[in-house]
């Protein structure tokens, strides 16, 4: 039995051998992937291959997972008399491996950015009201969030101006279909959508800095969709600023 799901950025391929899983069981397996899916959401490629095999002689289920990321494939395996416990342990091991891999990439990336001159602190023009940002997210109020983030707009423009040079396909569209302001808005939209994922001990400036590259990658993959979303949110901002809401 083969099962494939692409509802996550994480592409899932499930291969079941000499046994059957009900739709409810498959749904339970998929629900265990939330943490892993969040960890790999910024990778351009993330394919998860899961094999579940039953061996009647031993009555055990063998579970093997292989997570394919750019430049790295991570493999885990486990066995149990029931498939789900073995699967859970495999996914837990993958979460630990991906976390360690991202930490290693982050340190290497920081050194590379410093050498290239693309790493610098995003300093706000004034101290932001973190409680106001938190409240805006809780209220699902992007307009209030965006207004409070105005203090980051100018430093973000400078940051984006350096990074855009590493994306020739986007840089070629600057002045025509795309502007630096569009990319700044893309970063802040992602910040709003992912604010609940920001670690409490990470300053907003550092967190925004790490959102720039994933935001550029989003524009490369889905530029028309992302620009339409930005345009719609700007329209709402204009209406709000004109006192119509």
C-alpha positions as CSV (number, residue, x, y, z in Angstrom):
1,X,0.0,0.0,0.0
2,X,1.4,3.4,-1.0
3,X,0.2,6.7,0.4
4,X,1.3,10.2,-0.5
5,X,0.5,13.6,1.0
6,X,1.7,17.0,0.0
7,X,-0.6,19.1,2.3
8,X,2.6,20.2,4.2
9,X,5.6,21.8,2.6
10,X,6.9,18.4,3.9
11,X,6.1,15.8,1.2
12,X,5.1,12.5,2.7
13,X,5.4,9.1,1.1
14,X,4.1,6.2,3.1
15,X,4.9,2.6,2.1
16,X,3.0,-0.1,4.0
17,X,4.1,-3.7,3.6
18,X,2.4,-6.9,4.7
19,X,-0.1,-5.0,6.9
20,X,-2.9,-2.5,6.6
21,X,-3.6,0.8,8.3
22,X,-7.1,2.4,8.5
23,X,-7.7,6.0,7.4
24,X,-8.0,6.9,11.1
25,X,-4.6,5.4,11.9
26,X,-3.0,7.2,8.9
27,X,-4.5,10.5,10.2
28,X,-3.0,9.8,13.6
29,X,0.4,9.2,12.0
30,X,0.1,12.4,10.1
31,X,-0.9,14.4,13.2
32,X,2.4,13.4,14.8
33,X,4.3,15.3,12.1
34,X,3.4,18.8,13.2
35,X,6.7,19.6,15.0
36,X,8.8,18.1,12.2
37,X,6.8,20.0,9.5
38,X,7.5,23.3,11.3
39,X,11.2,22.5,11.6
40,X,11.6,21.9,7.8
41,X,9.1,24.5,6.4
42,X,11.9,26.8,5.3
43,X,13.8,24.2,3.3
44,X,13.1,24.3,-0.4
45,X,12.9,20.5,-0.5
46,X,11.8,18.2,2.4
47,X,10.6,14.7,1.4
48,X,9.8,12.2,4.1
49,X,9.7,8.5,3.1
50,X,8.1,6.2,5.7
51,X,8.2,2.4,5.5
52,X,6.1,0.3,7.8
53,X,6.6,-3.5,7.5
54,X,5.1,-6.3,9.5
55,X,7.0,-9.5,10.1
56,X,4.5,-12.3,11.1
57,X,7.2,-14.6,12.5
58,X,8.4,-12.1,15.1
59,X,5.0,-10.3,15.3
60,X,7.0,-7.1,15.2
61,X,6.5,-4.0,13.1
62,X,9.6,-2.4,11.6
63,X,9.4,1.3,10.9
64,X,12.0,3.2,8.9
65,X,12.0,6.9,8.0
66,X,14.2,8.8,5.6
67,X,14.0,12.6,5.5
68,X,15.6,14.1,2.4
69,X,16.7,17.7,2.8
70,X,19.1,19.8,0.6
71,X,22.5,18.3,1.1
72,X,21.5,15.8,3.8
73,X,19.4,12.7,4.1
74,X,18.5,11.6,7.7
75,X,17.5,8.0,8.4
76,X,15.9,6.5,11.5
77,X,14.5,3.0,12.3
78,X,12.7,1.3,15.2
79,X,10.6,-1.8,15.9
80,X,7.7,-2.6,18.2
81,X,4.8,-5.0,18.5
82,X,2.6,-2.1,17.4
83,X,3.4,0.2,14.5
84,X,2.6,3.6,16.1
85,X,5.1,3.4,19.0
86,X,7.9,2.5,16.6
87,X,6.8,5.3,14.3
88,X,6.7,7.9,17.1
89,X,10.2,7.1,18.2
90,X,11.4,7.4,14.6
91,X,9.8,10.8,14.2
92,X,11.2,11.9,17.6
93,X,14.7,11.0,16.5
94,X,14.2,12.9,13.2
95,X,13.1,16.0,15.2
96,X,16.4,15.9,17.2
97,X,18.5,15.3,14.1
98,X,16.9,18.2,12.2
99,X,17.2,20.5,15.2
100,X,20.9,19.8,15.4
101,X,21.3,20.1,11.6
102,X,19.6,23.5,11.6
103,X,21.7,24.7,14.5
104,X,24.9,23.7,12.6
105,X,23.6,25.4,9.4
106,X,22.8,28.5,11.4
107,X,26.3,28.8,12.8
108,X,27.9,28.2,9.4
109,X,25.5,30.6,7.7
110,X,26.3,33.4,10.2
111,X,30.0,33.1,9.5
112,X,29.4,33.1,5.8
113,X,27.1,36.2,6.1
114,X,29.7,38.0,8.1
115,X,32.4,37.3,5.5
116,X,30.1,38.4,2.7
117,X,28.9,41.5,4.5
118,X,25.3,40.4,4.5
119,X,25.0,39.9,8.2
120,X,24.2,42.9,10.4
121,X,21.9,43.8,13.2
122,X,18.4,45.1,12.3
123,X,18.1,48.0,14.7
124,X,14.6,49.6,15.1
125,X,14.3,53.3,14.9
126,X,12.7,53.2,18.3
127,X,12.1,50.5,20.9
128,X,9.0,48.5,19.8
129,X,6.1,47.7,22.0
130,X,6.4,43.9,22.3
131,X,3.1,43.6,24.2
132,X,1.3,45.5,21.5
133,X,2.7,43.1,18.9
134,X,1.6,40.2,21.0
135,X,-1.8,41.6,21.4
136,X,-2.1,42.3,17.6
137,X,-1.3,38.7,16.9
138,X,-3.7,37.4,19.5
139,X,-6.4,39.6,18.0
140,X,-5.5,38.5,14.4
141,X,-5.0,42.2,13.6
142,X,-2.3,42.5,11.0
143,X,-2.9,46.2,10.5
144,X,-2.0,47.0,14.2
145,X,0.9,44.6,13.9
146,X,2.2,46.3,10.8
147,X,1.9,49.7,12.3
148,X,4.0,48.7,15.3
149,X,6.6,47.1,13.0
150,X,7.1,50.4,11.1
151,X,10.2,50.9,13.4
152,X,11.8,48.0,11.5
153,X,10.9,49.1,7.9
154,X,14.0,51.1,7.1
155,X,16.6,48.7,8.6
156,X,14.8,45.9,6.8
157,X,15.0,47.8,3.5
158,X,18.8,47.9,3.9
159,X,18.9,44.2,4.8
160,X,16.8,43.2,1.9
161,X,18.8,45.4,-0.5
162,X,21.9,43.3,0.3
163,X,20.1,39.9,0.2
164,X,18.3,40.5,-3.1
165,X,21.7,40.4,-4.9
166,X,21.8,36.6,-4.1
167,X,18.5,36.1,-5.9
168,X,19.0,37.2,-9.6
169,X,15.5,36.1,-10.6
170,X,14.0,38.5,-8.1
171,X,16.6,41.3,-8.6
172,X,15.8,41.4,-12.3
173,X,12.1,42.2,-11.4
174,X,13.0,45.1,-9.1
175,X,11.4,48.3,-10.5
176,X,9.0,46.4,-12.7
177,X,6.9,43.7,-11.0
178,X,8.6,43.9,-7.7
179,X,10.0,46.5,-5.2
180,X,12.1,46.4,-2.1
181,X,9.0,47.6,-0.2
182,X,7.2,44.4,-1.4
183,X,9.9,42.2,0.1
184,X,9.8,44.1,3.4
185,X,6.1,43.5,3.5
186,X,6.6,39.9,2.8
187,X,9.0,39.6,5.7
188,X,6.5,41.3,8.1
189,X,3.6,39.2,6.9
190,X,5.7,36.1,7.6
191,X,6.6,37.6,11.0
192,X,2.9,38.0,11.8
193,X,2.0,34.5,10.6
194,X,4.9,32.9,12.6
195,X,5.0,35.1,15.7
196,X,3.8,32.3,17.9
197,X,7.0,30.4,16.8
198,X,9.4,33.1,18.0
199,X,11.4,31.9,21.0
200,X,10.9,34.2,24.0
201,X,14.7,34.7,24.4
202,X,15.3,35.8,20.8
203,X,15.1,39.6,20.2
204,X,12.7,40.6,17.5
205,X,15.6,42.2,15.5
206,X,17.4,38.8,15.3
207,X,14.2,37.0,14.5
208,X,13.3,39.3,11.7
209,X,16.9,39.0,10.3
210,X,16.4,35.2,10.0
211,X,13.1,35.6,8.2
212,X,14.5,37.6,5.3
213,X,16.0,34.7,3.4
214,X,12.9,32.4,3.8
215,X,10.7,35.3,2.6
216,X,12.8,35.7,-0.5
217,X,12.5,32.0,-1.1
218,X,8.7,32.3,-0.8
219,X,8.7,35.0,-3.4
220,X,10.8,32.9,-5.8
221,X,8.4,29.9,-5.5
222,X,5.1,31.8,-5.5
223,X,5.7,35.4,-6.6
224,X,2.2,36.0,-8.1
225,X,0.4,34.6,-5.1
226,X,2.6,36.4,-2.6
227,X,2.3,39.8,-4.4
228,X,-1.5,39.5,-4.6
229,X,-1.5,38.9,-0.8
230,X,0.7,41.9,-0.2
231,X,-1.5,44.1,-2.4
232,X,-4.6,43.1,-0.6
233,X,-3.1,43.8,2.8
234,X,-1.9,47.2,1.6
235,X,-5.4,48.0,0.5
236,X,-6.7,47.2,3.9
237,X,-3.9,49.4,5.4
238,X,-4.9,52.3,3.2
239,X,-8.5,52.0,4.1
240,X,-7.7,51.9,7.8
241,X,-5.3,54.8,7.5
242,X,-8.0,56.9,5.8
243,X,-10.3,56.3,8.8
244,X,-12.7,54.1,6.9
245,X,-12.5,51.2,9.4
